[in-house]
Amino acid sequence: MATLKRSNVFMKNPEDVLRKIKKIREDGMKKLQ
């Protein structure tokens, strides 16, 4: 159910979703260092 909701958001606003993913990845890299 959660994945369905997420893909709906992605269809509506892919740029925002990609930005969030990028930010999460950057935060993860900072924690690893």
GIRA-V296807 format. One record per pair of residues at least 6 apart in sequence whose ideal C-beta (glycine too) atoms are under 8 Angstrom apart, sorted by the first residue. I is the first residue (numbers start at 0). J is the second residue. Records with the same first field share a line. If there is no record, write none. Layout:
BEGIN
I=J  J
END
This chain:
BEGIN
8=15  16
9=16
END
